[in-house]
């Protein structure tokens, strides 16, 4: 493990060699679909007139029909309990989790030992890019139980050699205080958690009379750069990538996954740097997914990065279902957040905001917390948000007015 790259020979592989490796693994995957077989994907390919020798290049892959999460859920209903799209039998798996259920009914997720090894290896690349060293004490607040984020992140940290300190989401004031008291003793070197949980712990520490930075070694939520990490979800590829020191997109593990940004209607690739649906093919996992349309919006860039890593960079901009219609435009929470980050009055110590979706699409309704919700601050925020180029109705609220989810942020609400 070098100081800069966890797996230097792969992370700096010339792009033409990286493409050749992807296509070799893609061909093996397609043959496996037919030979094993994997019924769900075999039937999908056959229905499209695609045989075992018809997908040899990345261009050929575009002929494969996309798969959505609703299709996977239907497969599980028709072939309980795991569906007929799995690449490994349950007897070959060593861990079972579920997705968070953020977009609907949770999906059951089995892992083979090989699947976990891949996640852990790519997580090692992420930790190394982020400057992790020996003897790190890493605390996190992912849910446990069947929600597999806690176990997966903990296993990756342990494999990397860090001290794994899971505290779980702060479901109550007592939960948060218990974690803060533990951190006073341990002094973690890293806090790996979503912004809402980190903000709750920060506020709890302040209420306890502590300085979160000085007493706990904690960074405030607004110090976490946007687009720092890139995940395709625990059901697909949790630790897919993260940014390097350039903080200009997240390097994605292309030796293990093929990423596409496509037009949701046509399925054609969109130009680099523009938003398209994330379509991913995992080419090395036992429990793989083939052209899985996550219905999330991303941008990609294959140009050379100054850091020396050759794998493409990607930006996760949000879920397609979270796009709020305003006239003929669509606004994503990320569009708002990137503007609010530059306004100290509403971004210190964290940005708390909600887009309110109503039947009236003529105006964007936006709720934003401020430490001091004055008319002057409202004018500053409104002026900055003019760059969205949509009619806006701003509700500036006092700090603490919006709910604090214990895990993932809730940035769009329907009324």
C-alpha positions as CSV (number, residue, x, y, z in Angstrom):
1,X,0.0,0.0,0.0
2,X,1.7,3.2,-1.2
3,X,1.1,6.7,0.2
4,X,-0.9,7.8,-2.8
5,X,-2.6,4.7,-4.2
6,X,-3.9,1.6,-2.5
7,X,-3.6,-0.5,-5.7
8,X,-1.2,1.5,-7.9
9,X,-0.9,-0.9,-10.9
10,X,-4.7,-0.8,-11.3
11,X,-5.4,2.7,-10.4
12,X,-2.9,4.1,-12.9
13,X,-3.6,1.6,-15.7
14,X,-3.7,3.4,-19.1
15,X,-7.2,4.0,-20.2
16,X,-6.9,1.8,-23.3
17,X,-5.7,-1.1,-21.0
18,X,-8.5,-0.4,-18.6
19,X,-11.0,-0.6,-21.3
20,X,-9.6,-3.9,-22.5
21,X,-9.8,-5.3,-19.0
22,X,-13.5,-4.1,-18.7
23,X,-14.4,-5.8,-22.0
24,X,-12.7,-9.0,-21.1
25,X,-14.6,-9.1,-17.8
26,X,-17.8,-8.1,-19.6
27,X,-17.5,-11.0,-22.0
28,X,-17.0,-13.4,-19.1
29,X,-20.0,-12.0,-17.3
30,X,-22.3,-12.4,-20.4
31,X,-21.1,-16.0,-20.9
32,X,-21.9,-16.7,-17.2
33,X,-25.4,-15.4,-17.6
34,X,-26.1,-18.0,-20.2
35,X,-23.9,-20.9,-18.9
36,X,-24.7,-20.8,-15.2
37,X,-27.5,-19.6,-16.0
38,X,-28.9,-16.5,-14.3
39,X,-32.5,-16.7,-15.4
40,X,-33.6,-13.1,-15.0
41,X,-30.8,-11.7,-17.1
42,X,-30.7,-14.6,-19.5
43,X,-34.4,-14.1,-20.4
44,X,-33.8,-10.3,-20.7
45,X,-31.0,-10.8,-23.1
46,X,-32.8,-13.4,-25.2
47,X,-35.9,-11.2,-25.4
48,X,-33.7,-8.5,-26.9
49,X,-32.3,-11.0,-29.4
50,X,-28.9,-11.0,-27.7
51,X,-26.9,-14.3,-27.5
52,X,-23.8,-15.3,-25.5
53,X,-21.4,-14.1,-28.2
54,X,-23.1,-10.8,-29.0
55,X,-21.7,-8.6,-26.2
56,X,-18.0,-8.1,-26.6
57,X,-17.4,-4.4,-26.4
58,X,-18.7,-1.4,-24.4
59,X,-20.6,-0.4,-27.4
60,X,-22.3,-3.8,-27.6
61,X,-23.3,-3.4,-23.9
62,X,-25.6,-0.5,-24.9
63,X,-27.8,-3.0,-26.7
64,X,-28.6,-4.7,-23.4
65,X,-32.0,-3.5,-22.0
66,X,-31.7,-1.6,-18.7
67,X,-33.0,-3.1,-15.5
68,X,-34.8,-1.1,-12.8
69,X,-35.3,-1.7,-9.1
70,X,-39.0,-2.3,-9.6
71,X,-38.1,-5.2,-11.9
72,X,-35.8,-6.7,-9.2
73,X,-38.6,-6.3,-6.6
74,X,-41.0,-8.1,-9.0
75,X,-38.5,-10.9,-9.4
76,X,-38.3,-11.3,-5.7
77,X,-42.2,-11.5,-5.6
78,X,-42.3,-14.1,-8.3
79,X,-39.3,-16.2,-7.1
80,X,-39.2,-15.7,-3.3
81,X,-37.3,-15.0,-1.3
82,X,-34.4,-13.7,-3.3
83,X,-35.6,-13.6,-6.9
84,X,-34.0,-15.2,-10.0
85,X,-31.5,-12.4,-10.8
86,X,-28.9,-13.5,-8.2
87,X,-25.5,-14.6,-9.4
88,X,-24.9,-16.8,-6.4
89,X,-27.0,-19.3,-4.4
90,X,-27.8,-18.5,-0.8
91,X,-25.7,-21.4,0.3
92,X,-22.7,-19.7,-1.3
93,X,-23.2,-16.5,0.6
94,X,-21.9,-15.5,4.0
95,X,-23.8,-12.3,4.8
96,X,-27.4,-11.1,4.2
97,X,-28.5,-7.5,4.5
98,X,-31.2,-5.2,3.1
99,X,-31.1,-1.8,1.4
100,X,-32.3,1.2,3.3
101,X,-35.7,1.3,1.6
102,X,-35.3,5.0,0.8
103,X,-37.0,4.5,-2.6
104,X,-39.5,1.9,-1.5
105,X,-39.6,-1.7,-0.2
106,X,-36.1,-2.7,0.9
107,X,-34.2,-5.2,-1.3
108,X,-32.6,-8.3,0.2
109,X,-28.8,-8.2,-0.4
110,X,-26.7,-11.4,-0.1
111,X,-22.9,-11.3,-0.2
112,X,-20.4,-14.0,-1.0
113,X,-17.0,-13.8,0.5
114,X,-15.7,-12.7,-2.9
115,X,-18.3,-9.9,-3.0
116,X,-17.1,-8.6,0.4
117,X,-13.4,-8.8,-0.7
118,X,-14.2,-6.6,-3.7
119,X,-16.0,-4.0,-1.6
120,X,-13.2,-4.0,1.0
121,X,-10.5,-3.6,-1.7
122,X,-12.2,-0.7,-3.3
123,X,-12.9,0.8,0.1
124,X,-9.1,0.6,0.7
125,X,-8.6,2.8,-2.4
126,X,-11.1,5.3,-1.0
127,X,-9.5,5.4,2.5
128,X,-6.0,5.9,0.9
129,X,-7.2,8.7,-1.3
130,X,-8.7,10.4,1.8
131,X,-5.3,10.2,3.6
132,X,-6.1,7.5,6.0
133,X,-3.0,6.2,7.8
134,X,-2.1,3.6,10.3
135,X,-3.8,3.5,13.7
136,X,-6.9,5.5,12.6
137,X,-9.9,5.5,15.0
138,X,-12.9,5.7,12.8
139,X,-16.4,6.2,14.1
140,X,-19.6,6.0,12.1
141,X,-23.4,6.1,12.6
142,X,-24.8,3.8,10.0
143,X,-27.8,1.7,11.0
144,X,-27.2,-1.9,12.1
145,X,-29.3,-5.0,12.0
146,X,-30.6,-6.0,8.5
147,X,-29.7,-2.6,7.2
148,X,-26.2,-3.6,6.2
149,X,-24.4,-0.3,6.1
150,X,-22.9,-0.6,9.5
151,X,-21.5,-4.1,9.0
152,X,-20.2,-3.3,5.6
153,X,-18.4,-0.1,6.5
154,X,-17.1,-1.7,9.7
155,X,-15.7,-4.7,7.9
156,X,-14.0,-2.4,5.3
157,X,-12.4,-0.4,8.1
158,X,-11.2,-3.5,9.9
159,X,-9.8,-5.0,6.7
160,X,-7.9,-1.7,6.2
161,X,-6.5,-1.9,9.7
162,X,-8.5,0.9,11.4
163,X,-10.2,0.7,14.7
164,X,-13.9,0.4,13.9
165,X,-16.2,2.4,16.3
166,X,-19.9,2.1,15.3
167,X,-22.3,4.1,17.4
168,X,-25.5,3.8,15.3
169,X,-27.8,6.6,14.2
170,X,-28.7,9.2,17.0
171,X,-32.4,8.2,17.4
172,X,-32.7,10.0,20.7
173,X,-30.8,12.6,22.8
174,X,-29.5,9.8,25.0
175,X,-28.1,8.0,22.0
176,X,-26.3,11.2,20.9
177,X,-24.9,12.0,24.4
178,X,-23.7,8.4,24.8
179,X,-21.7,8.6,21.6
180,X,-20.3,12.0,22.5
181,X,-19.1,10.8,25.9
182,X,-17.4,7.8,24.2
183,X,-15.7,10.1,21.7
184,X,-14.4,12.3,24.6
185,X,-12.4,9.3,25.7
186,X,-11.4,7.8,22.4
187,X,-10.8,11.0,20.3
188,X,-11.6,9.5,16.9
189,X,-9.4,10.6,14.0
190,X,-12.2,10.2,11.5
191,X,-16.0,10.7,11.5
192,X,-17.7,8.8,8.6
193,X,-21.4,9.6,8.5
194,X,-24.1,11.5,6.6
195,X,-24.5,15.2,7.3
196,X,-27.7,15.0,9.3
197,X,-26.3,12.6,11.9
198,X,-23.0,14.5,12.1
199,X,-25.0,17.7,12.6
200,X,-27.1,16.2,15.4
201,X,-23.9,15.0,17.2
202,X,-22.4,18.4,16.7
203,X,-25.4,20.2,18.3
204,X,-25.5,17.7,21.1
205,X,-21.8,18.3,21.9
206,X,-22.4,22.0,22.0
207,X,-25.4,21.5,24.3
208,X,-23.1,19.5,26.6
209,X,-20.8,22.5,26.8
210,X,-18.1,21.0,24.5
211,X,-16.3,22.4,21.6
212,X,-16.8,19.7,18.9
213,X,-13.5,20.5,17.2
214,X,-11.3,21.0,20.2
215,X,-12.8,18.4,22.4
216,X,-13.8,15.7,20.0
217,X,-11.7,16.3,16.9
218,X,-14.8,16.6,14.8
219,X,-15.2,18.5,11.6
220,X,-18.4,20.5,11.1
221,X,-20.7,19.2,8.4
222,X,-20.1,22.2,6.1
223,X,-16.4,21.2,6.0
224,X,-17.2,18.0,4.1
225,X,-16.7,18.7,0.4
226,X,-19.6,18.1,-1.9
227,X,-19.3,15.1,-4.2
228,X,-16.7,13.6,-1.9
229,X,-17.9,10.0,-2.3
230,X,-19.7,8.0,-5.0
231,X,-21.8,5.0,-4.2
232,X,-24.1,2.8,-6.2
233,X,-25.9,1.7,-3.1
234,X,-25.3,-1.3,-0.9
235,X,-27.4,-3.5,-3.2
236,X,-25.0,-2.8,-6.1
237,X,-21.6,-1.3,-5.1
238,X,-21.3,0.6,-1.9
239,X,-17.7,1.8,-2.0
240,X,-17.6,2.6,-5.7
241,X,-15.4,5.7,-5.5
242,X,-14.3,9.0,-3.9
243,X,-12.5,12.1,-4.7
244,X,-8.8,12.6,-4.7
245,X,-7.0,15.7,-3.4
246,X,-8.3,17.6,-6.5
247,X,-11.9,17.4,-5.2
248,X,-13.1,17.5,-8.8
249,X,-15.3,14.4,-9.0
250,X,-15.0,10.9,-7.5
251,X,-12.6,8.4,-9.1
252,X,-14.7,5.2,-9.8
253,X,-13.3,1.7,-9.7
254,X,-13.7,0.9,-13.4
255,X,-12.0,-2.4,-13.2
256,X,-14.9,-3.6,-11.2
257,X,-17.8,-1.7,-12.7
258,X,-18.8,-0.1,-16.0
259,X,-20.6,3.3,-15.5
260,X,-22.8,5.0,-18.0
261,X,-24.6,8.3,-17.9
262,X,-27.6,7.9,-20.3
263,X,-30.6,9.8,-21.5
264,X,-33.5,8.4,-19.5
265,X,-35.8,8.3,-22.5
266,X,-33.6,7.0,-25.3
267,X,-31.0,5.2,-23.2
268,X,-28.2,6.8,-25.3
269,X,-25.1,8.2,-23.7
270,X,-25.2,11.9,-22.7
271,X,-22.2,14.1,-23.4
272,X,-19.6,14.1,-20.7
273,X,-20.2,16.6,-18.1
274,X,-24.0,16.6,-18.5
275,X,-26.5,14.9,-16.3
276,X,-27.8,11.4,-17.2
277,X,-29.2,8.4,-15.4
278,X,-26.6,6.3,-13.7
279,X,-26.5,2.9,-15.4
280,X,-24.1,0.5,-13.8
281,X,-22.8,-3.0,-14.7
282,X,-20.8,-4.7,-11.9
283,X,-18.4,-7.0,-13.8
284,X,-16.5,-8.8,-11.0
285,X,-19.0,-9.6,-8.2
286,X,-20.7,-13.0,-7.8
287,X,-24.0,-11.1,-7.1
288,X,-23.7,-8.8,-10.1
289,X,-26.1,-6.4,-11.8
290,X,-26.2,-5.9,-15.6
291,X,-27.1,-2.5,-16.9
292,X,-28.9,-1.5,-13.7
293,X,-30.6,1.9,-14.1
294,X,-30.5,3.4,-10.6
295,X,-32.7,6.3,-11.7
296,X,-30.1,8.7,-10.2
297,X,-28.5,11.6,-11.9
298,X,-24.8,11.7,-12.5
299,X,-22.1,13.4,-14.6
300,X,-18.9,11.7,-15.7
301,X,-15.5,12.9,-17.0
302,X,-12.9,10.6,-18.5
303,X,-10.3,13.4,-19.0
304,X,-6.9,13.1,-17.4
305,X,-6.7,14.0,-13.6
306,X,-3.6,15.7,-12.2
307,X,-3.5,13.2,-9.4
308,X,-2.4,10.5,-11.8
309,X,-5.3,8.1,-11.3
310,X,-6.7,7.1,-14.7
311,X,-10.2,5.9,-13.7
312,X,-13.0,8.2,-14.6
313,X,-14.4,10.8,-12.3
314,X,-18.1,11.0,-11.5
315,X,-20.5,13.4,-9.7
316,X,-23.6,12.1,-8.0
317,X,-26.2,14.9,-8.3
318,X,-29.2,13.2,-6.8
319,X,-32.2,10.9,-7.4
320,X,-34.3,11.6,-10.4
321,X,-37.4,11.4,-8.3
322,X,-36.1,14.3,-6.2
323,X,-36.0,16.7,-9.2
324,X,-38.6,19.4,-8.5
325,X,-40.4,20.9,-11.5
326,X,-40.4,24.7,-11.7
327,X,-42.0,25.8,-15.0
328,X,-40.0,24.1,-17.7
329,X,-37.0,23.5,-15.5
330,X,-36.0,21.0,-12.9
331,X,-34.2,21.8,-9.7
332,X,-32.3,19.2,-7.6
333,X,-31.4,19.6,-4.0
334,X,-27.7,19.5,-5.0
335,X,-28.3,22.6,-7.2
336,X,-29.5,24.5,-4.1
337,X,-26.9,23.1,-1.7
338,X,-23.9,24.1,-3.9
339,X,-25.2,27.7,-3.7
340,X,-26.0,27.7,0.0
341,X,-22.5,26.3,0.9
342,X,-21.0,29.7,0.1
343,X,-23.3,31.7,2.4
344,X,-21.8,31.5,6.0
345,X,-25.1,32.7,7.6
346,X,-26.9,29.5,6.5
347,X,-24.0,27.0,6.1
348,X,-22.4,27.2,9.6
349,X,-22.0,24.7,11.1
350,X,-24.3,22.8,8.6
351,X,-26.7,23.5,5.8
352,X,-30.3,22.5,6.6
353,X,-32.8,23.1,3.9
354,X,-35.9,21.5,2.1
355,X,-37.4,21.9,-1.3
356,X,-41.2,21.8,-1.0
357,X,-43.0,20.2,-3.9
358,X,-46.6,21.2,-4.5
359,X,-49.2,21.0,-7.2
360,X,-48.2,24.6,-8.2
361,X,-45.0,24.3,-10.2
362,X,-44.7,27.9,-11.1
363,X,-42.5,28.7,-8.1
364,X,-39.8,26.9,-6.2
365,X,-40.6,26.8,-2.5
366,X,-37.5,26.5,-0.4
367,X,-37.1,26.3,3.4
368,X,-33.6,27.2,4.8
369,X,-32.4,27.4,8.3
370,X,-30.2,30.3,9.5
371,X,-28.5,31.0,12.8
372,X,-30.1,34.5,12.7
373,X,-33.0,34.5,10.3
374,X,-33.1,38.2,9.6
375,X,-34.3,40.2,6.6
376,X,-30.7,40.9,5.6
377,X,-29.8,37.2,5.6
378,X,-33.0,36.4,3.6
379,X,-32.0,39.1,1.0
380,X,-28.5,37.6,0.8
381,X,-29.8,34.0,0.3
382,X,-32.4,35.2,-2.3
383,X,-29.8,37.1,-4.3
384,X,-27.5,34.1,-4.4
385,X,-30.3,31.7,-5.5
386,X,-31.2,33.9,-8.5
387,X,-28.6,31.9,-10.4
388,X,-31.1,29.0,-10.4
389,X,-33.1,31.2,-12.8
390,X,-36.5,30.1,-11.5
391,X,-39.2,32.0,-9.5
392,X,-38.5,31.5,-5.8
393,X,-40.4,31.6,-2.5
394,X,-37.9,31.5,0.4
395,X,-38.9,30.6,3.9
396,X,-36.0,31.5,6.2
397,X,-36.3,29.6,9.5
398,X,-34.5,29.6,12.8
399,X,-31.9,26.9,13.5
400,X,-33.5,23.7,14.6
401,X,-36.9,24.3,12.8
402,X,-36.4,21.5,10.3
403,X,-36.4,17.9,11.3
404,X,-33.1,16.2,11.8
405,X,-33.2,12.7,10.3
406,X,-31.0,10.2,12.2
407,X,-29.5,8.8,9.0
408,X,-29.9,10.2,5.4
409,X,-31.0,13.7,4.7
410,X,-34.6,14.5,3.7
411,X,-34.3,17.3,1.2
412,X,-37.6,17.1,-0.7
413,X,-41.0,17.1,0.9
414,X,-44.4,16.9,-0.8
415,X,-47.3,19.0,0.2
